[in-house]
Amino acid sequence: MNDLVNKSISAEFLQKNFNEAINNVKNNNFIEALNKFENINSFKKNNPKILSLISFCYYNLNNYIKAEKYISKAIALDPNESGYYINKGNILKGQKKFLLAEKIYLKSIKLFKNSAELYYNLGVLYADQHKYDLAIRSYKKSLMIDNKNKFTLNNMGSALKKLGKFKKSKEFHQNAILIDPFFNDAQYNLSFLLLSEGQFIEGWLKYESRKKSLDITKILNIPKTKIWDGNQFNSTLVVHAEQGVGDEILISSLYNELFNRQKNLCIFCDKRLIKIFERSFSEIKFVDRKSSFTFIKQSKHIFSFSLGQYFRTDIKSFYNNSKKWLYSNHKIDKKIQNLIPKSNKVKIGISWKSPSSRQNNKDISLLKMISIMPKDLFELINLQYGNIKDDKDEIWKKAKRQLILLENIDYKNDFDSLISLIVNCDAVVTSDNITAHFAGALGKKTFLLVPVDAFWYWQTKKTKSIWYPTINIYRQNELNNWDHPINKLKYDLNDLFNKKAQDLLK
């Protein structure tokens, strides 16, 4: 009788801990879940599902070694469960063991030929390695098995965009939305395509699907009634910064128009931009975006890119952009001018990479970039921040070119000196990074090189920026191949030199 009671208590104890563990997994409390699984230690040793759940917990805690150990045990106990192979592939991918992950997926696909999920995860693996052709092939096979999977359709659209196949990309995102109209990731991805095509009204509407806008009341702890609707009111409008510094500079092109509509403004921004913005928009208050700030109850709020829906609704509205809306410090301009060696050559400010890039294929070889700038005609002035020693050494070793680097400027943090350096250049040649945004907002003649899947604000076909009137755009026609835009830029740079020479002769 006592044995039966003990067994009953033991079973009840196991079930209780199992249920609590599952609830913790569902709520992302992975450490607590592991503690509960430990209480059913004897049971878990021979239960592949529990071993898989333990592996899942360790995976989410970034403990890939233990995650792999437990999922391998689960597979050994039950080799007929496709989900275990997917989990192991994801664990290997988390460790950047891409070849091993690929082998796991390919091996398991032979075992489970009709698993759309396996093909999907293989596609994700390829996309993570920027092998977009292979990713598309895997997504296609997944869709042949399950053509109603919104995640596969959305990922297919994203992979096609990477290859510059914008029309097909758009179709897949739209199909994902047809399956689930509230699928925010697909709405967000589609918004980029619409905005880059010039469909601004619909594009901005779908752009509002981004998580920050959806959660504005939660993030800012304000009621929906305090979100600005674009109409003038008798209090302060608070504009909250989002995304990177380049994006902040881009959206600052709207600030003069915003001030004309709403006089009391408080705008959050990167602290490195405050002096520049205060100088350029003297009647607007700017606050460090990382600081805590108390708002009066009558204030209304908006995220910065949500301003687009009120001020950039068609191509004509971009005509309001002046050629210049940011201003440098004249004293610093003069100081920088004295630091640059005197020369009759064309002074080209140059920047070729983005150290914290959200896009893997924006960077360009400095050696390739300067190959179209003869050293007897062009002076190269560094505008690039970060570690550039290897690039600098390479162009000296292979091309005997010097890059003028002002050692006393903190290129990353001293934006006032950086923009004065840009002002002192005759023109700027740059990849898509902060330099491009600064140069455009300063009204400097700028030659911008962008990848085939350029960010939405550079559009898909235009050769002149609609956001920055002085930026000329040179775009790839093939992923990772810079030959076409570089060769096209070569002729325009020659024209620039000829004009400079003519001005000197006057």
WONOR-V512014 format. One record per residue. RES is the residue in three letters. PHI is phi as a letter, one per 30 degrees, with the letter a starting at -180 (NA if undefined). Layout:
res->RES phi->PHI
res->RES phi->PHI
This chain:
res->MET phi->NA
res->ASN phi->d
res->ASP phi->d
res->LEU phi->d
res->VAL phi->d
res->ASN phi->d
res->LYS phi->d
res->SER phi->d
res->ILE phi->d
res->SER phi->d
res->ALA phi->d
res->GLU phi->d
res->PHE phi->d
res->LEU phi->d
res->GLN phi->d
res->LYS phi->d
res->ASN phi->d
res->PHE phi->d
res->ASN phi->d
res->GLU phi->d
res->ALA phi->d
res->ILE phi->d
res->ASN phi->d
res->ASN phi->d
res->VAL phi->d
res->LYS phi->d
res->ASN phi->c
res->ASN phi->i
res->ASN phi->c
res->PHE phi->d
res->ILE phi->d
res->GLU phi->d
res->ALA phi->d
res->LEU phi->d
res->ASN phi->d
res->LYS phi->d
res->PHE phi->d
res->GLU phi->d
res->ASN phi->d
res->ILE phi->c
res->ASN phi->e
res->SER phi->d
res->PHE phi->d
res->LYS phi->d
res->LYS phi->e
res->ASN phi->c
res->ASN phi->c
res->PRO phi->d
res->LYS phi->d
res->ILE phi->d
res->LEU phi->e
res->SER phi->d
res->LEU phi->d
res->ILE phi->d
res->SER phi->e
res->PHE phi->d
res->CYS phi->d
res->TYR phi->d
res->TYR phi->d
res->ASN phi->d
res->LEU phi->c
res->ASN phi->i
res->ASN phi->c
res->TYR phi->d
res->ILE phi->d
res->LYS phi->d
res->ALA phi->d
res->GLU phi->d
res->LYS phi->d
res->TYR phi->d
res->ILE phi->d
res->SER phi->d
res->LYS phi->d
res->ALA phi->d
res->ILE phi->d
res->ALA phi->d
res->LEU phi->d
res->ASP phi->b
res->PRO phi->d
res->ASN phi->c
res->GLU phi->c
res->SER phi->d
res->GLY phi->d
res->TYR phi->d
res->TYR phi->d
res->ILE phi->d
res->ASN phi->d
res->LYS phi->d
res->GLY phi->d
res->ASN phi->d
res->ILE phi->d
res->LEU phi->d
res->LYS phi->d
res->GLY phi->d
res->GLN phi->c
res->LYS phi->i
res->LYS phi->c
res->PHE phi->d
res->LEU phi->d
res->LEU phi->d
res->ALA phi->d
res->GLU phi->d
res->LYS phi->d
res->ILE phi->d
res->TYR phi->d
res->LEU phi->d
res->LYS phi->d
res->SER phi->d
res->ILE phi->d
res->LYS phi->d
res->LEU phi->d
res->PHE phi->b
res->LYS phi->d
res->ASN phi->c
res->SER phi->c
res->ALA phi->d
res->GLU phi->d
res->LEU phi->d
res->TYR phi->d
res->TYR phi->d
res->ASN phi->d
res->LEU phi->d
res->GLY phi->d
res->VAL phi->d
res->LEU phi->e
res->TYR phi->d
res->ALA phi->d
res->ASP phi->d
res->GLN phi->c
res->HIS phi->i
res->LYS phi->c
res->TYR phi->d
res->ASP phi->d
res->LEU phi->d
res->ALA phi->d
res->ILE phi->d
res->ARG phi->d
res->SER phi->d
res->TYR phi->d
res->LYS phi->d
res->LYS phi->d
res->SER phi->d
res->LEU phi->d
res->MET phi->d
res->ILE phi->d
res->ASP phi->b
res->ASN phi->d
res->LYS phi->c
res->ASN phi->d
res->LYS phi->d
res->PHE phi->d
res->THR phi->d
res->LEU phi->d
res->ASN phi->d
res->ASN phi->d
res->MET phi->d
res->GLY phi->e
res->SER phi->d
res->ALA phi->d
res->LEU phi->d
res->LYS phi->d
res->LYS phi->e
res->LEU phi->c
res->GLY phi->i
res->LYS phi->c
res->PHE phi->d
res->LYS phi->d
res->LYS phi->d
res->SER phi->e
res->LYS phi->e
res->GLU phi->d
res->PHE phi->d
res->HIS phi->d
res->GLN phi->d
res->ASN phi->d
res->ALA phi->d
res->ILE phi->d
res->LEU phi->d
res->ILE phi->d
res->ASP phi->b
res->PRO phi->d
res->PHE phi->c
res->PHE phi->d
res->ASN phi->d
res->ASP phi->d
res->ALA phi->d
res->GLN phi->d
res->TYR phi->d
res->ASN phi->d
res->LEU phi->d
res->SER phi->d
res->PHE phi->d
res->LEU phi->d
res->LEU phi->d
res->LEU phi->d
res->SER phi->d
res->GLU phi->d
res->GLY phi->j
res->GLN phi->c
res->PHE phi->d
res->ILE phi->d
res->GLU phi->d
res->GLY phi->d
res->TRP phi->d
res->LEU phi->d
res->LYS phi->d
res->TYR phi->d
res->GLU phi->d
res->SER phi->d
res->ARG phi->e
res->LYS phi->e
res->LYS phi->d
res->SER phi->d
res->LEU phi->d
res->ASP phi->c
res->ILE phi->e
res->THR phi->d
res->LYS phi->d
res->ILE phi->d
res->LEU phi->c
res->ASN phi->h
res->ILE phi->b
res->PRO phi->d
res->LYS phi->e
res->THR phi->d
res->LYS phi->c
res->ILE phi->d
res->TRP phi->d
res->ASP phi->c
res->GLY phi->j
res->ASN phi->c
res->GLN phi->d
res->PHE phi->b
res->ASN phi->c
res->SER phi->a
res->THR phi->c
res->LEU phi->c
res->VAL phi->c
res->VAL phi->c
res->HIS phi->c
res->ALA phi->d
res->GLU phi->b
res->GLN phi->i
res->GLY phi->c
res->VAL phi->d
res->GLY phi->e
res->ASP phi->d
res->GLU phi->d
res->ILE phi->d
res->LEU phi->e
res->ILE phi->d
res->SER phi->d
res->SER phi->d
res->LEU phi->c
res->TYR phi->d
res->ASN phi->d
res->GLU phi->d
res->LEU phi->d
res->PHE phi->d
res->ASN phi->d
res->ARG phi->c
res->GLN phi->b
res->LYS phi->d
res->ASN phi->d
res->LEU phi->b
res->CYS phi->b
res->ILE phi->c
res->PHE phi->d
res->CYS phi->a
res->ASP phi->d
res->LYS phi->d
res->ARG phi->d
res->LEU phi->c
res->ILE phi->e
res->LYS phi->e
res->ILE phi->d
res->PHE phi->d
res->GLU phi->d
res->ARG phi->d
res->SER phi->d
res->PHE phi->b
res->SER phi->d
res->GLU phi->c
res->ILE phi->c
res->LYS phi->d
res->PHE phi->c
res->VAL phi->b
res->ASP phi->e
res->ARG phi->d
res->LYS phi->c
res->SER phi->d
res->SER phi->d
res->PHE phi->b
res->THR phi->c
res->PHE phi->c
res->ILE phi->d
res->LYS phi->d
res->GLN phi->d
res->SER phi->d
res->LYS phi->b
res->HIS phi->b
res->ILE phi->a
res->PHE phi->d
res->SER phi->e
res->PHE phi->d
res->SER phi->d
res->LEU phi->d
res->GLY phi->e
res->GLN phi->d
res->TYR phi->c
res->PHE phi->b
res->ARG phi->b
res->THR phi->c
res->ASP phi->a
res->ILE phi->d
res->LYS phi->e
res->SER phi->d
res->PHE phi->d
res->TYR phi->d
res->ASN phi->d
res->ASN phi->d
res->SER phi->d
res->LYS phi->d
res->LYS phi->a
res->TRP phi->b
res->LEU phi->c
res->TYR phi->b
res->SER phi->d
res->ASN phi->d
res->HIS phi->d
res->LYS phi->d
res->ILE phi->d
res->ASP phi->e
res->LYS phi->d
res->LYS phi->d
res->ILE phi->d
res->GLN phi->e
res->ASN phi->d
res->LEU phi->d
res->ILE phi->d
res->PRO phi->e
res->LYS phi->d
res->SER phi->a
res->ASN phi->d
res->LYS phi->d
res->VAL phi->d
res->LYS phi->d
res->ILE phi->c
res->GLY phi->d
res->ILE phi->b
res->SER phi->b
res->TRP phi->b
res->LYS phi->a
res->SER phi->b
res->PRO phi->e
res->SER phi->c
res->SER phi->d
res->ARG phi->d
res->GLN phi->b
res->ASN phi->d
res->ASN phi->c
res->LYS phi->d
res->ASP phi->d
res->ILE phi->b
res->SER phi->d
res->LEU phi->d
res->LEU phi->d
res->LYS phi->d
res->MET phi->d
res->ILE phi->d
res->SER phi->d
res->ILE phi->c
res->MET phi->b
res->PRO phi->e
res->LYS phi->d
res->ASP phi->d
res->LEU phi->c
res->PHE phi->b
res->GLU phi->c
res->LEU phi->c
res->ILE phi->c
res->ASN phi->d
res->LEU phi->c
res->GLN phi->d
res->TYR phi->c
res->GLY phi->j
res->ASN phi->d
res->ILE phi->c
res->LYS phi->e
res->ASP phi->d
res->ASP phi->d
res->LYS phi->d
res->ASP phi->d
res->GLU phi->d
res->ILE phi->d
res->TRP phi->d
res->LYS phi->d
res->LYS phi->c
res->ALA phi->b
res->LYS phi->h
res->ARG phi->c
res->GLN phi->c
res->LEU phi->c
res->ILE phi->d
res->LEU phi->b
res->LEU phi->d
res->GLU phi->d
res->ASN phi->d
res->ILE phi->c
res->ASP phi->d
res->TYR phi->d
res->LYS phi->d
res->ASN phi->c
res->ASP phi->c
res->PHE phi->d
res->ASP phi->d
res->SER phi->d
res->LEU phi->d
res->ILE phi->d
res->SER phi->d
res->LEU phi->d
res->ILE phi->d
res->VAL phi->e
res->ASN phi->d
res->CYS phi->d
res->ASP phi->d
res->ALA phi->a
res->VAL phi->b
res->VAL phi->c
res->THR phi->a
res->SER phi->d
res->ASP phi->d
res->ASN phi->a
res->ILE phi->e
res->THR phi->e
res->ALA phi->d
res->HIS phi->d
res->PHE phi->d
res->ALA phi->d
res->GLY phi->d
res->ALA phi->d
res->LEU phi->d
res->GLY phi->i
res->LYS phi->d
res->LYS phi->e
res->THR phi->b
res->PHE phi->c
res->LEU phi->c
res->LEU phi->c
res->VAL phi->b
res->PRO phi->d
res->VAL phi->d
res->ASP phi->c
res->ALA phi->e
res->PHE phi->e
res->TRP phi->e
res->TYR phi->d
res->TRP phi->c
res->GLN phi->i
res->THR phi->c
res->LYS phi->b
res->LYS phi->d
res->THR phi->c
res->LYS phi->b
res->SER phi->d
res->ILE phi->d
res->TRP phi->d
res->TYR phi->b
res->PRO phi->e
res->THR phi->c
res->ILE phi->c
res->ASN phi->c
res->ILE phi->c
res->TYR phi->b
res->ARG phi->c
res->GLN phi->d
res->ASN phi->c
res->GLU phi->a
res->LEU phi->e
res->ASN phi->i
res->ASN phi->c
res->TRP phi->c
res->ASP phi->e
res->HIS phi->d
res->PRO phi->d
res->ILE phi->d
res->ASN phi->d
res->LYS phi->d
res->LEU phi->d
res->LYS phi->e
res->TYR phi->d
res->ASP phi->d
res->LEU phi->d
res->ASN phi->d
res->ASP phi->d
res->LEU phi->d
res->PHE phi->d
res->ASN phi->d
res->LYS phi->d
res->LYS phi->d
res->ALA phi->d
res->GLN phi->d
res->ASP phi->d
res->LEU phi->d
res->LEU phi->d
res->LYS phi->d
